[in-house]
Amino acid sequence: MDLESGSLRNQAKKESWLTVLTLAYQSLGVVYGDLSTSPLYVYKSTFAEDIHHSESNEEIYGVLSFVFWTLTLVPLIKYVFIVLRADDNGEGGTFALYSLLCRHARIGFLPNGQVADEELSSYKKDCCGDVDGGGGGRAAIRLKSILEKYKVLQKVLLILALIGTCMVIGDGVLTPAISVFSAVSGLELSMSQEHHKYVEVPVACLILVCLFALQHYGTHRVGFLFAPVVVLWLLCISSIGVYNIFHWNPSIYQALSPYYMYKFLKKTRREGWMSLGGILLCITGSEAMFADLGHFTQLSIKVAFTSVVYPSLILAYMGQAAYLSKHHFIDTEYHIGFYVSVPEKIRWPVLGIAILAAVVGSQAIITGTFSIIKQCSALGCFPPVKIVHTSSKIHGQIYIPDINWILMILCLAVTIGFRDTKRMGNASGLAVITVMLVTTCLMPLVIILCWRRSASLALAFLLFFGSVEALYFSASLIKFLEGAWVPVALSLIFLLIMYVWHYGTLKKYEFDVQNKVSINWFLSLGPSLGIVRVRGIGLIHTELVSGIPAIFSHFVTNLPAFHQVLVFLCVKSVPVPYVHPNERFLIGRIGPKEHRLYRCIARYGYHDVHEDDMVLEKDLVCSIAEFIRSENSKTTNGEVEDERMAVVGTTSTHCEGVMRLCEDDEVGTSEIAPKKKRRVRFVVPEGVTKMEAEAREEVEELMEARESGMAFIMGHSHVRAKSGSGLVKRLAIDYGYDFLRRNCRAALDYAMNVPHASTLEVGMVYYV
């Protein structure tokens, strides 16, 4: 028996390690594409005009020492061993850190938050750490009270998270440009001097256009090629590195000593400090280890980096340094770059592999940009955009058409406008280091609030990594006029869009709260006022989680009739990645039972997929029926409003009191194949003894209303700044927010694919 249990444990252990190794292999193509292509341009950007070459190798050794210790401190120690642990239920990235903090302190700006949201299973999960009253616990309590007390600090944290997000979007523009252009720059060593300069830019632009044009097919269609390409590339650069080390300078390992960094800065002074902006490019893509955490696991990302990526990159940089240490002084016009260290016989194959690797690295950052924009949109910090899920199996693979073409245009503009890796590197370096600085600033709060560690440990993290990154940030910022202004300009534009949208959304919600209709007025509506009830279900969309929205009173005033069953539906986001289907809905009553008025709050995480209209209709009706069946407390006629809401899941199997019948109705035909749409009918089964007569009658009426049809009543608001508002507010609301609302896609239309034939829009002017 012991032998059998031991063999089972060994088999499970082997399977778990097989899973980890499989995920680690897959992560090479998704996570490390950008980081692995950095040897293409690091040395070329570092030595571009800032450092004067001499016959001494101190500059070469100093740069290699900086590259080695930068790769060791930032990606290896900071991200792999520390930051990866700060996941939000398995998700990573700047906004994941921010949402994590919002759950541990009331600092979020989502307007319709509820205490019930804190009961979500995913909301309760902490990173780690104790909740006792020790030193870490006392520091957490003090920090939490300070953050919740001062609104200014809350706004600073929000803006900080938005800045990091905007820089990631800017990196999505710059990384494809510099990666592809650097890969194509190998043509300069394979073609004549007068021809290559006319070929590089068109070839790079053609590759970029093809890259963005293929996005709508989805990563899963060509994703199986990603990992082999990156593995082949890493094997290629590490092999070339080993060859160069033994062939040109076997003692290059001495440059790994930090003493050479001191000698480098002492000799080069200001020029050496400015060259740090080029050295910084060796860690581009490090943030992807944290941002793409949701697609893999911590252990798989750690295994891939420590066992494959990190040693391959170190060997590649050492090999380049070994070659340059013997050739950099031969010709002052000699181009210092990756391809000069590649043996001439294999230069063309390496060029082809480099272009493929650059495309893979660009693909990863583009997909990451789509993901973070979806996340911002879900949390109310970006206008709603059309999101296409390109894979039915892999949830995180999405495509946003509007953002894709905007990125392509900006990327082509950067490539054509700069046409050299130096200025592209300056721009990309500033974007990369800004994102890392934002992460470094947010991590001490996570260490104290979430991990319950001491403030001294958090301060040590901030001072150590913050000082290292501040040094690189200053070196990048000094080159503002030499290309570094691009990510700043892009970030300011996106930051303005995000903040205006967030500000306008908050003001609109405040107007809804201040102008909501009292329940007493609503219950007084009846036949004496000419109000009639018509057959069917009226689904009224609102952002309010309590009270009656003003758009409904506006609707009833102009059309004195509403449906026999009314459902006030609020679709809202909560600061968690996913909401379990069993906790999707909060169902409650409005007024007495005989009025057939229900409130339904559908909760979604920032990575959840919103259902289409048929799935929503099925889940909604089933959830209300389950609520009626399982309701214990009876509402009295004199009750004004019942704020007690029950948590009901989405799966129809929970509905013990109703039975589903599925029919396939053809909704459209074509010459190729008929398209069918599944329609769900609900009936109350005979002989159900668990349901009381009153509840049975209510469910039967709900089913009858469902068969009569469902109408979607939505507000079409025009937001204007109220009279007496300041100039900045009028510009933000009347021109900024209103322009975004008119030109961006309607949130609910694309969140749930609401059918236009069943939609009623109620126009109303909001003076905020």
Secondary structure as UniProt FT lines:
FT   HELIX           2..30
FT   HELIX           33..36
FT   HELIX           38..40
FT   HELIX           42..46
FT   HELIX           58..71
FT   HELIX           72..80
FT   HELIX           83..85
FT   TURN            89..90
FT   HELIX           94..104
FT   TURN            111..112
FT   HELIX           115..119
FT   HELIX           121..124
FT   HELIX           135..149
FT   HELIX           151..184
FT   HELIX           185..189
FT   HELIX           193..213
FT   HELIX           215..217
FT   HELIX           219..222
FT   HELIX           223..225
FT   HELIX           226..248
FT   HELIX           250..256
FT   HELIX           259..268
FT   HELIX           270..274
FT   HELIX           276..279
FT   HELIX           280..283
FT   TURN            284..286
FT   HELIX           287..291
FT   HELIX           293..295
FT   HELIX           298..304
FT   HELIX           305..309
FT   HELIX           310..327
FT   TURN            328..330
FT   TURN            332..333
FT   HELIX           339..341
FT   HELIX           344..346
FT   HELIX           347..378
FT   TURN            379..380
FT   STRAND          388..389
FT   TURN            395..396
FT   STRAND          398..399
FT   HELIX           401..418
FT   HELIX           421..449
FT   TURN            450..451
FT   HELIX           455..477
FT   TURN            478..479
FT   HELIX           480..482
FT   TURN            483..484
FT   HELIX           485..514
FT   HELIX           519..523
FT   HELIX           527..529
FT   STRAND          532..541
FT   HELIX           550..558
FT   STRAND          561..573
FT   HELIX           581..583
FT   STRAND          585..589
FT   HELIX           593..595
FT   STRAND          597..604
FT   TURN            606..607
FT   HELIX           613..630
FT   TURN            637..638
FT   STRAND          646..648
FT   HELIX           652..654
FT   TURN            656..657
FT   STRAND          659..668
FT   STRAND          675..683
FT   TURN            686..687
FT   HELIX           693..708
FT   STRAND          710..720
FT   TURN            723..724
FT   HELIX           727..730
FT   HELIX           731..737
FT   HELIX           738..743
FT   HELIX           747..752
FT   HELIX           756..758
FT   STRAND          759..767
//
